[in-house]
């Protein structure tokens, strides 16, 4: 079964985003092939996840945890309903209006997001580290009239508001002693708010891409998209349950974090712990033990940094460790497994697809592979003309399923979607058993003297050397070879980046993988450029 167009009556009277969707001919084919993906044409995501928790006997189970407090599903519902009343009654918002959300991972941020979506508004969550100029670009694109902002992050947003008066109102949260705090404004409101009767294909979020390749794009996701995503990877691969406690570092403003640290736990009846401090590798390990966390989400680099502390302190209750956002080197997977006994659950997703579509867990893991296609999705490796290549051959990844890319007002839609298939921009190999092996981003493939070299493979080899803490590999233009392999290495404390270490690393790579793949240039750096979500920004290294 496939669906291209909405079949139900929209509740969103503000058509700003709907009117900027790409023409239907440029949409991906959206497939709902499994019974659990047969969703009703009218649904409200937050009603399904929160209001209906009582019918699943979850009303009094914990949902949102933090150092000062824990809220049950029923308590969260009451607070969400009061915020929704403030948004609609006091601020005059109507379904389809955009609301900018600015905050780190906290109970306040989670409540705000849920209230916005329950009221039929469109959530536009932004990364906490964005500056006024970057926030201004989001405001220009999304045209929100109201923002809900963590009190600690007001300054940059207020600066952006001065330049973009379409944002007429900023309401702060997480300032409990302030009479203008969102919580204070909610105090007098009754606790019941009927969910907006949204069509399944009404829009829930504008998700801005994280900028690994430059200018961010606004990906549109509907209520149906997000609930369908719950019925795919979480149901078939993650398999969380009501007794699970989830922690992690990805921001709620990033779809990896939104799914992993809010939507997917709610779908499973689980709870989420938000600390009131920034994570450090040792701090994360100690926190997991203190709160009895069972599921962790973070990036490969953080697992690598956590490993010695995990070995030192142990992680007795933790059973699932999910990695996404960037390639997981096998060296990191084995380091973590040796330290904890836990096989990392790797996955690849995309902001444009909402979440993970290739992944395997536990006994299904195959070394070096991300995994198999998640039930509900289809994936293949193709050539430049969209024809599937023989198994074992490098090509471009194409994906189709219950979610897909629809950019708001962006000509790059035709780059991402072709003939109904989504092209996330990754180079892969698929083996005879259906496992997918990540090679690089399409634009990161290094072609040197006629050979194709995937940067992540060279990075994995370098990370196995005891002197290397982090690394990134790119192709550097070269007159003789077209490109040469160049590595940027962050060394562990006590190591000296000299000519002798360059040669030692080059010899090490030659011994690990095919010798022609070794880095002909190695530059030692103090740090690597990353997005706020932890993704490596190789384009900045190429520009440099």
MARNU-774779 format. One line per field, with one value per residue (C-alpha): x, y, z; residue number from 1. Coordinates in steps of 0.1 Angstrom, whole numbers, always signed. Example, Ala and Ser with C-alpha at 12.3 -4.5 7.8 and 13.67 -1.06 7.14 Angstrom:
<nodes>
x: (+123, +137)
y: (-45, -11)
z: (+78, +71)
n: (1, 2)
</nodes>
This chain:
<nodes>
x: (+0, +13, +0, +10, -17, -37, -72, -86, -98, -70, -75, -46, -63, -28, -16, +18, +38, +13, +15, +52, +54, +70, +47, +33, +53, +85, +73, +87, +65, +52, +46, +25, +31, +28, -4, +9, +15, -22, -30, -63, -66, -73, -49, -31, +3, +3, -32, -19, +12, +1, -37, -42, -15, -42, -59, -26, -23, +6, -11, +8, +40, +70, +75, +98, +126, +151, +171, +144, +113, +96, +64, +40, +22, -9, +10, +27, -7, -20, +10, +9, -28, -22, +6, -17, -43, -17, -7, -42, -62, -36, -13, -41, -23, -44, -36, -8, +10, +47, +62, +99, +113, +147, +162, +185, +172, +149, +114, +104, +115, +97, +65, +66, +71, +43, +19, +27, +20, -11, -26, -22, +7, +40, +70, +103, +129, +163, +197, +208, +241, +226, +235, +213, +222, +215, +182, +173, +176, +153, +128, +129, +122, +96, +79, +70, +50, +57, +88, +91, +126, +146, +153, +191, +191, +171, +199, +206, +169, +161, +188, +173, +138, +150, +160, +130, +98, +76, +85, +62, +63, +89, +77, +104, +104, +126, +124, +101, +105, +95, +58, +62, +75, +54, +47, +33, +12, -2, -10, -45, -55, -77, -59, -79, -73, -90, -64, -67, -85, -56, -56, -29, -12, -13, +22, +37, +73, +97, +130, +160, +189, +221, +243, +270, +270, +264, +231, +204, +171, +136, +122, +85, +70, +34, +16, +14, +51, +62, +37, +46, +83, +74, +59, +92, +126, +114, +89, +112, +147, +149, +121, +119, +93, +76, +103, +130, +147, +163, +193, +213, +231, +214, +193, +155, +159, +175, +152, +176, +171, +134, +127, +151, +146, +109, +86, +99, +100, +64, +53, +68, +55, +91, +106, +134, +159, +171, +201, +205, +242, +261, +273, +310, +321, +327, +296, +274, +287, +280, +246, +236, +243, +228, +194, +194, +193, +187, +189, +215, +217, +249, +274, +303, +329, +312, +311, +348, +354, +331, +347, +375, +350, +325, +352, +361, +326, +306, +271, +250, +215, +223, +213, +209, +233, +222, +246, +236, +244, +277, +296, +303, +339, +343, +372, +348, +322, +348, +362, +328, +319, +352, +345, +308, +298, +272, +269, +262, +229, +240, +217, +215, +187, +182, +164, +145, +134, +127, +148, +165, +158, +188, +199, +204, +206, +221, +228, +218, +248, +275, +309, +315, +279, +253, +227, +197, +168, +143, +109, +85, +113, +130, +166, +189, +223, +221, +242, +239, +209, +190, +197, +205, +242, +254, +258, +293, +295, +297, +268, +243, +218, +181, +154, +116, +91, +65, +85, +103, +117, +95, +115, +96, +102, +136, +148, +170, +139, +147, +182, +169, +139, +141, +115, +98, +130, +148, +186, +201, +235, +254, +277, +271, +278, +251, +263, +246, +228, +212, +236, +245, +281, +286, +314, +311, +289, +285, +305, +332, +342, +379, +390, +428, +447, +415, +408, +377, +386, +359, +371, +354, +374, +406, +394, +385, +421, +436, +415, +429, +463, +469, +480, +448, +419, +398, +404, +388, +398, +391, +403, +427, +429, +462, +475, +491, +465, +433, +431, +452, +440, +445, +439, +434, +442, +436, +461, +457, +474, +512, +515, +537, +527, +560, +573, +580, +544, +532, +552, +540, +504, +509, +525, +498, +471, +489, +490, +452, +437, +448, +480, +468, +443, +469, +469, +497, +492, +485, +479, +477, +449, +436, +400, +377, +348, +314, +278, +260, +247, +282, +284, +317, +318, +342, +333, +350, +382, +380, +375, +405)
y: (+0, +35, +70, +102, +127, +134, +118, +135, +170, +192, +210, +235, +267, +284, +269, +285, +253, +232, +258, +254, +217, +204, +196, +160, +148, +155, +136, +103, +73, +67, +30, +15, -22, -36, -40, -18, +10, +12, +43, +62, +93, +115, +113, +136, +123, +135, +122, +88, +89, +107, +109, +72, +61, +57, +31, +11, +13, +37, +68, +65, +52, +77, +95, +125, +124, +149, +155, +176, +157, +129, +133, +105, +102, +116, +145, +153, +153, +179, +202, +198, +207, +238, +249, +242, +265, +293, +289, +290, +311, +337, +339, +334, +307, +287, +252, +255, +284, +277, +279, +282, +261, +269, +249, +220, +186, +192, +184, +220, +216, +182, +196, +226, +204, +181, +210, +226, +195, +186, +220, +214, +239, +232, +227, +243, +232, +248, +237, +255, +267, +286, +323, +352, +351, +314, +318, +346, +323, +298, +326, +339, +304, +292, +326, +317, +344, +329, +313, +292, +296, +283, +313, +306, +310, +342, +366, +353, +349, +384, +397, +377, +390, +427, +419, +397, +413, +385, +368, +389, +371, +351, +332, +318, +285, +269, +301, +290, +322, +345, +355, +356, +320, +296, +276, +306, +315, +280, +279, +293, +272, +241, +208, +195, +205, +186, +175, +194, +170, +170, +150, +123, +143, +176, +189, +183, +195, +215, +198, +218, +197, +198, +215, +188, +200, +237, +255, +238, +227, +225, +189, +186, +157, +150, +133, +102, +102, +103, +77, +54, +58, +45, +14, +7, +8, +10, -19, -42, -34, -14, -32, -10, -16, +2, -7, +10, +42, +61, +86, +102, +132, +140, +172, +171, +197, +169, +141, +115, +130, +137, +101, +85, +107, +115, +101, +65, +61, +74, +49, +21, +34, +40, +70, +95, +110, +146, +157, +194, +194, +189, +154, +144, +108, +99, +118, +99, +65, +76, +90, +57, +39, +64, +65, +28, +37, +7, +24, +50, +71, +89, +93, +69, +94, +96, +58, +57, +83, +66, +31, +34, +47, +20, -5, +11, +16, -11, -6, -34, -23, -9, -33, -13, +13, +30, +49, +71, +105, +94, +63, +38, +26, -11, -2, +17, -10, -36, -12, -7, -44, -53, -27, -35, -67, -48, -49, -14, -10, +9, +26, +51, +76, +111, +142, +140, +104, +113, +85, +51, +29, +5, -12, -45, -55, -82, -115, -99, -76, -83, -68, -38, -35, -10, -38, -47, -26, -20, -37, -12, +2, -8, +0, -7, +4, +20, +36, +72, +63, +46, +11, -14, -25, -61, -71, -62, -31, +5, +27, +52, +43, +47, +42, +41, +35, +51, +83, +104, +138, +168, +200, +232, +257, +243, +235, +208, +185, +171, +162, +141, +124, +107, +84, +81, +70, +90, +95, +103, +110, +80, +55, +19, -17, -44, -80, -112, -116, -81, -63, -27, -15, +22, +36, +74, +103, +105, +137, +122, +93, +97, +87, +84, +72, +54, +37, +43, +49, +54, +78, +59, +27, +46, +63, +30, +17, +48, +46, +11, +28, +35, +71, +83, +96, +109, +113, +124, +115, +135, +136, +164, +175, +164, +170, +136, +113, +134, +131, +119, +106, +131, +124, +149, +132, +143, +125, +111, +129, +124, +117, +138, +146, +144, +128, +95, +92, +101, +72, +49, +57, +52, +19, +9, +17, -3, -33, -30, -24, -23, -3, +20, +34, +48, +85, +102, +133, +134, +166, +167, +190, +198, +191, +183, +205, +190, +200, +204, +169, +155, +149, +154, +184, +171, +199, +223, +203, +203, +240, +245)
z: (+0, -8, -2, -19, -9, +23, +22, +53, +63, +77, +110, +102, +91, +88, +54, +54, +55, +35, +7, +5, +3, -29, -58, -54, -83, -63, -32, -21, -24, +11, +18, +46, +39, +75, +95, +122, +97, +88, +107, +108, +85, +116, +145, +168, +177, +213, +219, +208, +229, +260, +264, +256, +280, +307, +286, +286, +324, +321, +336, +369, +355, +354, +321, +326, +352, +364, +396, +414, +402, +384, +365, +356, +323, +340, +355, +322, +305, +329, +324, +286, +286, +306, +282, +252, +268, +272, +235, +222, +247, +258, +228, +202, +182, +157, +142, +116, +133, +139, +174, +178, +207, +222, +249, +259, +270, +300, +313, +304, +267, +265, +279, +255, +225, +234, +240, +207, +188, +208, +200, +162, +160, +143, +165, +152, +177, +175, +188, +221, +207, +177, +177, +168, +131, +128, +147, +124, +94, +111, +118, +83, +70, +94, +103, +139, +158, +192, +208, +240, +253, +282, +305, +303, +265, +260, +250, +215, +207, +219, +196, +167, +175, +171, +135, +128, +143, +129, +162, +183, +216, +236, +266, +289, +308, +334, +355, +383, +404, +375, +373, +335, +334, +313, +344, +362, +332, +333, +370, +367, +337, +339, +333, +304, +268, +240, +214, +181, +157, +133, +101, +101, +74, +92, +100, +134, +130, +109, +115, +104, +92, +113, +87, +80, +44, +48, +47, +68, +52, +68, +66, +71, +92, +98, +128, +106, +98, +135, +147, +117, +127, +161, +145, +126, +143, +179, +175, +154, +165, +197, +215, +246, +273, +302, +327, +306, +317, +288, +289, +261, +247, +214, +216, +214, +186, +165, +152, +166, +201, +196, +187, +211, +241, +239, +213, +212, +250, +252, +225, +247, +280, +292, +310, +302, +325, +317, +339, +348, +338, +306, +300, +303, +295, +331, +342, +317, +331, +367, +358, +341, +373, +396, +378, +368, +331, +308, +273, +262, +230, +221, +192, +185, +197, +231, +235, +228, +255, +279, +275, +302, +328, +319, +325, +358, +372, +354, +340, +355, +345, +310, +282, +250, +236, +205, +181, +152, +138, +122, +112, +140, +136, +143, +166, +187, +187, +199, +225, +240, +239, +257, +283, +289, +272, +253, +215, +203, +183, +153, +129, +100, +97, +84, +95, +62, +71, +108, +122, +117, +86, +86, +118, +135, +172, +193, +176, +142, +143, +117, +122, +99, +89, +101, +97, +76, +64, +92, +87, +70, +48, +16, +6, -23, -36, -70, -97, -109, -130, -101, -113, -85, -86, -80, -44, -31, -53, -41, -50, -37, -10, -20, +7, +7, +35, +57, +61, +35, +25, +19, +22, +28, +0, -11, -46, -32, -29, -64, -53, -24, -40, -74, -89, -55, -37, -10, -15, +19, +2, +14, -4, +7, -2, +3, +8, -4, +30, +28, +53, +45, +49, +51, +29, +31, +23, -15, -16, +8, -14, -21, -56, -57, -87, -99, -66, -44, -8, +19, +46, +75, +67, +70, +102, +117, +110, +126, +157, +164, +169, +207, +200, +183, +202, +173, +135, +103, +67, +36, +0, -8, -45, -61, -96, -100, -83, -85, -47, -19, +14, +42, +79, +107, +140, +176, +198, +232, +261, +262, +225, +203, +167, +149, +117, +135, +145, +110, +96, +124, +117, +79, +85, +109, +83, +56, +79, +87, +53, +16, +15, -13, +12, +37, +44, +24, +46, +83, +102, +140, +154, +188, +179, +149, +137, +146, +146, +179, +174, +173, +135, +119, +95, +69, +45, +69, +67, +29, +29, +52)
n: (1, 2, 3, 4, 5, 6, 7, 8, 9, 10, 11, 12, 13, 14, 15, 16, 17, 18, 19, 20, 21, 22, 23, 24, 25, 26, 27, 28, 29, 30, 31, 32, 33, 34, 35, 36, 37, 38, 39, 40, 41, 42, 43, 44, 45, 46, 47, 48, 49, 50, 51, 52, 53, 54, 55, 56, 57, 58, 59, 60, 61, 62, 63, 64, 65, 66, 67, 68, 69, 70, 71, 72, 73, 74, 75, 76, 77, 78, 79, 80, 81, 82, 83, 84, 85, 86, 87, 88, 89, 90, 91, 92, 93, 94, 95, 96, 97, 98, 99, 100, 101, 102, 103, 104, 105, 106, 107, 108, 109, 110, 111, 112, 113, 114, 115, 116, 117, 118, 119, 120, 121, 122, 123, 124, 125, 126, 127, 128, 129, 130, 131, 132, 133, 134, 135, 136, 137, 138, 139, 140, 141, 142, 143, 144, 145, 146, 147, 148, 149, 150, 151, 152, 153, 154, 155, 156, 157, 158, 159, 160, 161, 162, 163, 164, 165, 166, 167, 168, 169, 170, 171, 172, 173, 174, 175, 176, 177, 178, 179, 180, 181, 182, 183, 184, 185, 186, 187, 188, 189, 190, 191, 192, 193, 194, 195, 196, 197, 198, 199, 200, 201, 202, 203, 204, 205, 206, 207, 208, 209, 210, 211, 212, 213, 214, 215, 216, 217, 218, 219, 220, 221, 222, 223, 224, 225, 226, 227, 228, 229, 230, 231, 232, 233, 234, 235, 236, 237, 238, 239, 240, 241, 242, 243, 244, 245, 246, 247, 248, 249, 250, 251, 252, 253, 254, 255, 256, 257, 258, 259, 260, 261, 262, 263, 264, 265, 266, 267, 268, 269, 270, 271, 272, 273, 274, 275, 276, 277, 278, 279, 280, 281, 282, 283, 284, 285, 286, 287, 288, 289, 290, 291, 292, 293, 294, 295, 296, 297, 298, 299, 300, 301, 302, 303, 304, 305, 306, 307, 308, 309, 310, 311, 312, 313, 314, 315, 316, 317, 318, 319, 320, 321, 322, 323, 324, 325, 326, 327, 328, 329, 330, 331, 332, 333, 334, 335, 336, 337, 338, 339, 340, 341, 342, 343, 344, 345, 346, 347, 348, 349, 350, 351, 352, 353, 354, 355, 356, 357, 358, 359, 360, 361, 362, 363, 364, 365, 366, 367, 368, 369, 370, 371, 372, 373, 374, 375, 376, 377, 378, 379, 380, 381, 382, 383, 384, 385, 386, 387, 388, 389, 390, 391, 392, 393, 394, 395, 396, 397, 398, 399, 400, 401, 402, 403, 404, 405, 406, 407, 408, 409, 410, 411, 412, 413, 414, 415, 416, 417, 418, 419, 420, 421, 422, 423, 424, 425, 426, 427, 428, 429, 430, 431, 432, 433, 434, 435, 436, 437, 438, 439, 440, 441, 442, 443, 444, 445, 446, 447, 448, 449, 450, 451, 452, 453, 454, 455, 456, 457, 458, 459, 460, 461, 462, 463, 464, 465, 466, 467, 468, 469, 470, 471, 472, 473, 474, 475, 476, 477, 478, 479, 480, 481, 482, 483, 484, 485, 486, 487, 488, 489, 490, 491, 492, 493, 494, 495, 496, 497, 498, 499, 500, 501, 502, 503, 504, 505, 506, 507, 508, 509, 510, 511, 512, 513, 514, 515, 516, 517, 518, 519, 520, 521, 522, 523, 524, 525, 526, 527, 528, 529, 530, 531, 532, 533, 534, 535, 536, 537, 538, 539, 540, 541, 542, 543, 544)
</nodes>
